[in-house]
């Protein structure tokens, strides 16, 4: 069984993944409504949401693939954060999305270094 500290880290990461998914979804909807969503940006945000969802599911079932999945999620979130910053052009929501993506990337990077073994 995992120790309490590792369980708390995993819960924090799952919470960050969930928050990142929500933030990307809200940002994507805002950008689409305002006509500032490129196909590349839409693909990036959708990929980020999907990767966060998959990482969260792997953690929830303590999959042995969790460290690899979290590593991929960290990479995806960092890419999304950089694109949000690049495209923000002063847009506060895009900057908040970038910040959330970075926080999720940090959490997932930490999880990618943890074993799911007892």
LOKOLRO-64307 format. One record per atom (N, C-alpha, C): x, y, z; residue in one letter. Coordinates in steps of 0.2 Angstrom, whole numbers, padded with zeros to 4 digits, always signed. Example, Ala and Ser with C-alpha at 12.3 -4.5 7.8 and 13.67 -1.06 7.14 Angstrom:
# residues 2
+0066-0028+0039a
+0062-0022+0039a
+0066-0016+0039a
+0064-0011+0035s
+0068-0005+0036s
+0064+0000+0039s
# end
This chain:
# residues 118
+0004-0006+0000x
+0000+0000+0000x
+0004+0006+0000x
+0002+0011-0003x
+0006+0018-0004x
+0006+0021+0003x
+0011+0025+0005x
+0011+0029+0011x
+0007+0035+0010x
+0005+0038+0015x
+0000+0044+0015x
+0003+0050+0011x
+0009+0051+0012x
+0012+0057+0008x
+0012+0055+0000x
+0013+0049-0002x
+0012+0048-0009x
+0005+0048-0011x
+0001+0046-0007x
-0007+0046-0009x
-0009+0054-0009x
-0006+0058-0005x
-0008+0065-0005x
-0005+0068-0011x
+0001+0067-0013x
+0004+0069-0020x
+0000+0067-0026x
-0002+0061-0026x
-0006+0058-0031x
-0013+0062-0031x
-0016+0063-0026x
-0023+0067-0025x
-0022+0074-0028x
-0016+0077-0026x
-0015+0084-0028x
-0014+0084-0036x
-0011+0079-0038x
-0010+0079-0046x
-0016+0077-0049x
-0020+0073-0047x
-0027+0072-0050x
-0031+0078-0049x
-0031+0082-0044x
-0034+0088-0043x
-0032+0093-0048x
-0025+0093-0049x
-0022+0098-0054x
-0024+0096-0061x
-0024+0090-0063x
-0027+0087-0069x
-0034+0089-0071x
-0038+0088-0066x
-0045+0090-0066x
-0046+0098-0067x
-0042+0102-0064x
-0043+0109-0064x
-0040+0111-0071x
-0035+0108-0073x
-0032+0109-0080x
-0037+0108-0086x
-0040+0102-0085x
-0045+0100-0090x
-0051+0106-0090x
-0053+0108-0085x
-0058+0113-0084x
-0056+0119-0087x
-0050+0121-0085x
-0048+0128-0087x
-0047+0128-0095x
-0044+0122-0098x
-0043+0122-0105x
-0049+0122-0109x
-0054+0119-0106x
-0061+0119-0109x
-0064+0125-0109x
-0064+0129-0103x
-0067+0136-0103x
-0063+0140-0107x
-0057+0140-0108x
-0053+0144-0112x
-0054+0143-0119x
-0055+0137-0121x
-0056+0135-0128x
-0063+0138-0130x
-0068+0137-0126x
-0074+0140-0127x
-0074+0147-0128x
-0071+0151-0124x
-0070+0158-0124x
-0067+0160-0130x
-0061+0157-0132x
-0058+0158-0138x
-0062+0157-0145x
-0066+0152-0145x
-0070+0150-0150x
-0075+0156-0151x
-0078+0157-0145x
-0084+0163-0145x
-0081+0169-0148x
-0075+0171-0146x
-0072+0177-0148x
-0068+0177-0154x
-0068+0171-0158x
-0065+0171-0164x
-0058+0171-0164x
-0054+0169-0159x
-0047+0169-0158x
-0044+0162-0157x
-0048+0157-0160x
-0045+0150-0159x
-0043+0147-0166x
-0037+0146-0167x
-0034+0143-0173x
-0035+0135-0172x
-0035+0132-0178x
-0035+0125-0178x
-0030+0122-0173x
-0024+0124-0174x
-0018+0122-0170x
-0019+0123-0163x
-0022+0128-0161x
-0023+0130-0154x
-0029+0125-0151x
-0034+0124-0155x
-0040+0120-0153x
-0037+0113-0152x
-0033+0110-0157x
-0030+0104-0156x
-0026+0103-0150x
-0022+0108-0148x
-0017+0108-0143x
-0021+0108-0136x
-0026+0112-0136x
-0030+0112-0130x
-0034+0105-0129x
-0037+0103-0134x
-0041+0096-0134x
-0036+0091-0132x
-0030+0091-0135x
-0025+0086-0133x
-0023+0086-0125x
-0022+0092-0123x
-0021+0093-0116x
-0026+0091-0111x
-0032+0092-0113x
-0038+0090-0109x
-0038+0082-0109x
-0037+0079-0115x
-0037+0072-0116x
-0032+0069-0112x
-0026+0071-0112x
-0020+0069-0108x
-0021+0069-0101x
-0024+0075-0099x
-0025+0076-0091x
-0030+0071-0089x
-0035+0069-0093x
-0040+0064-0092x
-0037+0057-0091x
-0033+0056-0096x
-0030+0049-0096x
-0025+0048-0090x
-0021+0053-0088x
-0017+0053-0083x
-0021+0052-0076x
-0026+0056-0076x
-0030+0056-0070x
-0033+0049-0069x
-0036+0046-0074x
-0038+0039-0074x
-0033+0034-0072x
-0027+0034-0075x
-0022+0030-0073x
-0020+0030-0066x
-0020+0036-0063x
-0018+0037-0056x
-0024+0034-0052x
-0030+0035-0054x
-0036+0033-0050x
-0035+0025-0049x
-0033+0022-0054x
-0033+0014-0054x
-0026+0012-0052x
-0021+0016-0051x
-0014+0015-0049x
-0011+0010-0054x
-0012+0012-0060x
-0009+0008-0066x
-0002+0008-0066x
+0001+0003-0068x
+0009+0003-0068x
+0011+0008-0073x
+0007+0010-0078x
+0009+0014-0083x
+0008+0022-0081x
+0006+0023-0075x
+0005+0029-0072x
+0011+0034-0073x
+0017+0032-0071x
+0023+0036-0072x
+0024+0039-0079x
+0023+0034-0084x
+0024+0036-0091x
+0019+0041-0093x
+0013+0039-0091x
+0007+0043-0093x
+0008+0050-0090x
+0010+0051-0084x
+0010+0057-0081x
+0016+0061-0084x
+0021+0058-0086x
+0027+0061-0090x
+0024+0064-0096x
+0020+0060-0100x
+0018+0063-0106x
+0013+0068-0105x
+0009+0068-0099x
+0004+0073-0098x
+0008+0080-0096x
+0014+0079-0092x
+0018+0085-0091x
+0020+0088-0097x
+0023+0084-0102x
+0025+0087-0108x
+0020+0091-0112x
+0014+0087-0112x
+0008+0090-0116x
+0006+0097-0112x
+0005+0097-0106x
+0003+0103-0102x
+0008+0109-0103x
+0015+0107-0103x
+0020+0112-0104x
+0019+0115-0111x
+0018+0111-0116x
+0017+0113-0123x
+0011+0118-0124x
+0005+0116-0120x
-0001+0120-0120x
+0000+0127-0117x
+0004+0126-0111x
+0005+0133-0108x
+0009+0137-0112x
+0014+0135-0115x
+0018+0139-0120x
+0014+0142-0125x
+0010+0138-0128x
+0005+0141-0134x
+0001+0146-0131x
-0002+0145-0125x
-0007+0150-0122x
-0003+0156-0121x
+0003+0156-0118x
+0006+0162-0117x
+0008+0166-0124x
+0010+0162-0129x
+0011+0165-0135x
+0005+0168-0138x
+0000+0165-0138x
-0007+0168-0141x
-0010+0172-0137x
-0009+0173-0130x
-0013+0177-0125x
-0014+0184-0128x
-0009+0188-0130x
-0010+0195-0132x
-0013+0199-0127x
-0012+0198-0120x
-0015+0202-0115x
-0021+0199-0112x
-0023+0193-0115x
-0030+0190-0113x
-0028+0187-0106x
-0032+0189-0101x
-0031+0186-0094x
-0033+0179-0094x
-0038+0177-0097x
-0040+0170-0097x
-0035+0165-0100x
-0032+0167-0105x
-0027+0163-0108x
-0020+0163-0104x
-0019+0168-0100x
-0013+0168-0095x
-0015+0164-0089x
-0021+0164-0087x
-0023+0159-0082x
-0023+0152-0084x
-0025+0151-0090x
-0024+0144-0093x
-0017+0142-0093x
-0013+0146-0095x
-0005+0144-0096x
-0003+0143-0089x
-0005+0147-0084x
-0003+0146-0077x
-0005+0139-0074x
-0011+0137-0076x
-0014+0131-0073x
-0011+0125-0077x
-0009+0126-0083x
-0006+0120-0087x
+0001+0119-0084x
+0004+0125-0082x
+0011+0124-0079x
+0011+0120-0072x
+0006+0122-0068x
+0005+0119-0062x
+0003+0112-0063x
-0001+0110-0067x
-0002+0103-0069x
+0004+0099-0071x
+0008+0103-0076x
+0014+0100-0078x
+0019+0098-0072x
+0019+0103-0068x
+0024+0102-0062x
+0022+0096-0058x
+0015+0095-0056x
+0012+0090-0053x
+0013+0083-0056x
+0012+0083-0063x
+0013+0077-0067x
+0020+0075-0067x
+0025+0080-0068x
+0032+0078-0068x
+0034+0075-0061x
+0031+0077-0056x
+0033+0074-0049x
+0030+0067-0049x
+0024+0066-0052x
+0021+0059-0052x
+0025+0054-0056x
+0027+0057-0062x
+0031+0053-0067x
+0037+0050-0064x
+0039+0052-0058x
+0045+0050-0055x
+0044+0045-0049x
+0037+0044-0048x
+0035+0040-0042x
+0033+0033-0045x
+0035+0028-0041x
+0033+0021-0043x
+0026+0020-0040x
+0022+0016-0044x
+0015+0014-0041x
+0015+0008-0036x
+0021+0005-0036x
+0022+0000-0032x
+0022+0002-0024x
+0020-0003-0020x
+0020-0002-0013x
+0026+0000-0010x
# end
